[in-house]
Amino acid sequence: MSDYRPPLGDIRLVLDEISDITAICDLPGFEHVDVETIHGVLDELGRFVAEVVAPVNRIGDEQGCSVTDGVVTVPDEFGVAWDKFVESGWSAISQDPDYGGGGFPGAIQTVASELLATASRAWSMGPMLTVGAVEAIRVFGDEGLKETFLPKMVTNEWSGTMNLTEPQAGSDVGALTTRAVPQDDGTYRIFGTKIFITFGEHELTENIIQLVLARTPDSPPGTRGISLFIVPKYLVADDGSLGERNDYRCVSVEHKLGLHASPTCVLAYGDAGDGAVGYLLGDEHQGMKCMFSMMNNARLGVGIEGLAVTERALQQASDYAMERHQGRAIGGPAGEQAAIIRHADVRRMLLTMRAYTDAMRCLLYFNAATLDVAGRHPDADTRQRAAERAELLTPISKAWCTDLGVEMASVGIQVHGGYGYIEETGAAQHLRDARISPIYEGTNGIQAMDLVGRKLPMREGAVMADLLADIAGTVSDLASAGEDFDSIRVGLADALAATEEATTWLMVHGLADPNDAMAGASPYLKMFGQLVGGWMVARLALGAHRRIRAGEGDADFLGSKIVAARYYAEQLLPVTRAQLGAVTAGAGDLYAMADDAFSA
């Protein structure tokens, strides 16, 4: 596996041109941050992940993790990297300064998450989930809970998790049966089994803070009756010291296709009989509301995984393509093998990976910056509009990016030819690690249903209309940018028209027959993601063009962004219109065949 090179030039360009990081730094609460400081931080963080985190990636995949008598073991190198992560303070970069955090914008946390996930997907899962748990406690916890748990979680001395899934309750969270029995002292006793709990048990941190969904007695059925509880691995005394082990244990660690070193645990609560001590987070029966404060961050974080695996696969594939010599390039010297990067089809694959990497990074950073505006802007209407846009973009960020992560990891294997299928090359690990991302934190099918069923109708369709109007504005900007941008303008305009047609169809038919709308939801999400990706790279290309004209930056690097955007418009954006028929086909054929005919 090739060494990881943090793409800091790409990151800085996207922060400037897409996230408008200068404006983000001007928001209330970010006065201590400026662009120069951010650039310095990214330089240091880039060095850290390349030197400390990236080397554990292959080791973790080969060694994996195990459990013996409830004790989970991960590679020793994971612990060394974690300790250095805590010592360096990188885990606290965007956390609340009141609890020891750096108070940087969420957009910078997104950059940090990308760098960590690209360096080692398995290792980065722990810090990613802790960020989400911290956010839930910060928003919904009372002062006592926040003072007890947040300072150590912010530094990653203690880690955090999400406990949703049970054997009978996967996507249907409302079917969960874990019980929370109230006690006279205001605590609860938790009984039940949770599965697929990432970093649910390990020895990397002093304590693990489990956030557990459970039902109180006589709670309403379904999701309306779910509450959220803090269940620490070790109980915390009033002076902050750790006390006795709580009544839960790791029963087993799953054997997975990928992410071998990320411990995915089955946790049994209350096996000893007394029940695990839990503390209600937020109000009773408001567990889903609390959990979704984590879930949206988690879904953005999972989208980052799609970008991360594509970036790492691209770096490895391009390195291999420059080193591997096979065949004579067209027009090349007779009898001389050329590097395979000189062959047209290999270049097509690499440019596809390059263009999608740019598109995903732009989308994810834009989404993160929009969340910063939603949380910090002084104008209430601006905050509301930003929050709505972030809601609209979250299912795209999660689903479109993770689907692409799987696809692009597969393309990376193809660039390697037969060697890509050999584990020692390292290319296969990217695909194995990527495959879970479209599944967890809400399957991509659920993301599509959320997009069509909940997000499109927001403000009677005006939230979507506002976004489409902004894309139309970029089409107008492209018209005055010169002939190098003609194909980008034409491609983006056609994709926009197709998406507008599909959106209107879904809004109308979703009211008449929801099955018709749901049948087209996944193709629509792909269509919408492809459009937004095209919009993003078009904006990036326009920014690069302005810089070239002003004599700013590396002209070759900036010019490559224009080439990638043009390639995206000419060869990838046509997928948008190609989805129109699938979006508008309706549900008739899906239900025309008998259930048992699928396996006949």
TASULUR-V908487 format. One line per field, one symbol per residue. phi: phi as a letter, one per 40 degrees, with the letter a starting at -180 (. if undefined). psi: psi as a letter, one per 30 degrees, with the letter a starting at -180 (. if undefined). burial: I if it has 24 or more other ideal C-beta (glycine too) atoms within 12 Angstrom, else O. A space follows every 10 residues. Layout:
phi->???
psi->???
burial->???
This chain:
phi->.cccbdcccc ccccdccbcf cccccccdgb ccbbcccccc ccdccdcccc cbcdccccdc cccgbabbfg ccbbddcccc ccccccccgc cbdbccdcbg ccgcdcdccc ccccccccca dcccdcdccc dccdcccccb ccccccccbc dccdcgcbbb bbbbcbdcbc ccccccbdbb bcbccgcbbb bibbbfccfc aabcbcabbc bbcabcdgcc cgccbcbbbc bccbcbcccg ccbccccaac cabccbcafd cccbbcbbbg cchcgccbbc bgccgbcccc cccccccccc ccddcccccc ccccdccccc ccccbagccd gcccgbcbdc cccdcccccc cccccccdcc cccccccccc cccccbcccc cccccccccc cccdccdccc ccdcdccccc cdccdcgdcc ccdccgccdd ccccccccbc fgdcccdccc cccbcdcdff gccccccccc ccccdccccb chccbccccc cccccccccc cccccccccc ccadcccccc ccdccccccc cccccccccc cccccccccc gbgccccccc cccccccdcc bbcdddcccd cccccgcdcc bcbcdcccbc
psi->kllkjkieee eeeeeefefi feeefflkfg ffkleeeeee eeeeeeeeee feeeffeeee eeeallkjhf kkklkefeee eeeeeeefgf fgeglkffgg lfgllfeeee eeeeeeeeej eeefeeeeee eeeeeeeeef lleeeeeeee efeefgekll lkjeklefic fiefglgkkj jklfgfllkk kakklhjkhf klgflelkjk jkklklkgll laffgklkkk jkekkklfgf lkblklillj elkkjleahe fjjjlkkjkg ffefkkklkk jalkggeeee efeeeeeeee eeeeeeeeee eeeeeeeeee ffekkklkkk flkkgkklkf ffkeeeeeee eeeeeeeeee eeeeeeeeee eeeeffkfke eeeeeeeeee eefeeeeeee eeeeeeeeee eeeeefbeff fkefefeeee eeefffefel hjlfeeeeee eeeeeefkhh ffeeeeeeee eeeeeeeffg flffgeeeee eeeeeeeeee eeeeeeeefe eejfeeeeeg eeeeeeeeee eeeeeefeee eeeeeeeeef gkajeeeeef eeeeeeeeee feeffeeffe eeegfafeff gfkkefffg.
burial->IIOIIIIIII IIIIIIIIII IOIIIOIOII OOIOIOOIIO IIOOIIOIII OIIIIIIIII IOOIIOIOOI OIIIIOIIIO IIOIIIOIII IIIIIIOOII IIIIIIIIII IIIIIIIIII IIIIIIIIII IIIIIIIIII IOOOIIOIII IIIIIIIIII IIIIIIOOIO IOIIOIIIII IIOOOOIIII IIIIIIIIII IIIIIIIIII IIIIIIOOIO OOIOIIIIII IIIIIIOOOO OOOOOIIIII OIIIOIOIII IIIIIIIIII OOOOIIIIII IIOIIIIIII IIIIIIIIII IIIIIIIIII IIIIIIIIII IOOIOIOOOO OOOOOOOIII IIIOOIIOII IIIIIIIIII IIIIIIIIII IIIIIIIOOO OOOOIIIIII IIIIIIIIII IIIIIIIIII IIIIIIOOII OOOOIIIIII IIIIIIIIII IIIIIIIIII IIIOIIIIOO IOIIIOIIOI IIOIIOIIOO IOOOIOIIIO IIIIIIIIII IIIIIIIOII OOOOOIIIII IIIIIIIIII IIIIIIIIII IIIIIIIIOO OOOOOOOIOI IIIIIIIIII IIIIIIIOII OIIIIIOOOO OOOOOOOOOO
